[in-house]
């Protein structure tokens, strides 16, 4: 499980940013193309992301995408 420098998981980071922006889960799930239940479980550390969903979350959090070679653009 990945933790950032504050000890938050990726799911917790998404929840913090989403809450800070005043977005509801349904709004972010729609924006990212992730089912609502899946996003909820991810934010609560009950589900891990597949590659496609990880790309969308990476873009949301950091404004970056991962190329097939694993590098960020």
N, C-alpha and C positions, 0 to 999 in steps of 0.2 A: 504494500500500500504506500503510495507516494504522499509524503507530508511536505508542506512548504516550510519556510523559515519560522512561521508562527505555530507550527504543529498542526495545521489544518490539512485535511485530505482534499483532493481535487473536488469532490462533491460538496464539501463544506465551503470551499472557496467560491464555487458557483452560487451556493445559497447566499453567502455574504454579499456578493456582487449584485445578485438579483434583488435581494432585499434593499440594499443601498439605493438601487435604481428605482425602487418602488414598483417593480414588476411582479405580477402574479405568476405562479408556476405555469399555468395554462398559456400565458403569453410567451414565456421563454421557451416552453416546450414547442409551441407552434413555430417560433422564430428559428429554433435549432432543428426542427424536423424530428423531434424525439417524442414518443408517446408520453402523455402526462404521468401515468403511473411509473413509467421507467425513470423519468426525471426525479420524481419524488423519492423513489427507492435509492437512486444514485446520490441525491443530496443527503440522504440519511445513512449512507454507507452500507446499504443492503444489496446493492447491485453494482457490478463493474460495467464499464462501457466497452462496446465493440469498436473497431477501428473507425467506422464511418461516424459514429456518434462522438468519439473522442476528437476527431477532426473539428467537428462543429463546436464542441466545448472549448478546444484550444483556441479557435478563432474568436470565440466570445470573450474568453478571459484575457488573452494576450494579443489578439489581432494578428495571429500568425497561423500559417498552415504548415502541415508536415508533408514534404515530398515523399515519393515512394522510397527513396534512399534513406529516409529517416532524418534528413536535414530540415531545418525550418526556413521558411521564405518570408 
